């Protein structure tokens, strides 16, 4: 059996669930392209440029980043935490997961349009995902830099603290990402009471386009508490189903 680093990397990549894998691939590819061309300007989100025909910015502005150690850490965290969501809470509910990312992306686009500035928006989408993860795994044990231990509920705030320590400020995009994640969680989860459907559900056309796999298990409970995946109650969500 070939245990070369390349084969190990290939095995790891193939184990990343499909939606997370596609997002990971697009982020890495666009960032490598920015690095190879040694120019960032073409990738920045600019609504004025998009209106004038530079349509690729609508995508590149959401996925491209600057190559750095922080980028490598972000990609690791994306593969880990987004992969956990996709394999567990959104298992066999691909359309619901895609809808979450589209909601986060659309929120960042609206923010950038009102800001009227040239931005890289991935940080906001990334923080929205981490915030959603933290609400669904509030007691999941984590270890941060320097061996600091905390529960999953504090993950986004730990990253904000690290951002402040490393740069002396906190990105407004990071804050907007947390707000977006909170809004999604409230509309898609908290508004579901008893048999009442949540205010925010996956559109039927997206379910037909993306597919959702097996039928949901009709036994939702409120909140995830960081139990092992095999012991956790299924959380159906989307059109007519609650996430948590």
Steps between C-alpha positions, in 0.01 A plus 500: 500500500634843402535717812672788326406855609327553165283192547419601857398845379285345228332269752431789736361716218266227380364457853393865523122512429404631158369853575787579735745346253373716214522816710847403622615435143364832370662695785840336453490526119402867495755590767776317311399690185524829689845396623625386159379813321637713784196724485192516718303769322322274252358283779358767731125531530386824336135552420577782256742274310246216499233729357747594226549139394769360732265226618773272633545735795167379640668162557866591543415764758338231715771234481840658422737595780856611556750217538621495859528280807155627597363370170641153571342502847167614354503218245573245772214635711270508198568135422453400864199698619310528173569131446356419843183693423462332163566149630279532806230768525462530122558133425289406195376862489736647245250758373458637852877540539539668162214732593680601820813593306295689242326690781837592651645598161197713409523677836866585438420623148228731633742632760765568234250672269398740776863554597589589139853376551731237352509201731585135544188357662600146594574592861136589556372173350760307701400663829131441428575128462703491821227682691237253380731214601548654845123519555449138397800362693506726808667245731741348249850504659759703310863589553634830370852630466731463801285215632204720598189283536142617457161383378367534148265784593800732539674420170403816304587722794836328545578573134399864543733524800784345302429739212521795737822378662671436165390816315387745767148514361203283409383476139152638440450207263558259789235678703260500205560127461401439861189714458411306184551165672283613792226622265500171311488297821213709633293485180569134419513352850367719778176593324402133471268426789337158532356407163535854366737537204789747537482840334796417277490178297683363199312592179338211314689587180832461681394162636419386147825641363741383770318204653488412866559127518302281737174610659542689829460318828189651667648522850663841546610632839607850591871565509807283466715447803821366352424130538681254274344496156369147532308594817354827371137526404438572133410860421279529194469851364401682188160524339268398783772353725691645793877506521521489876 
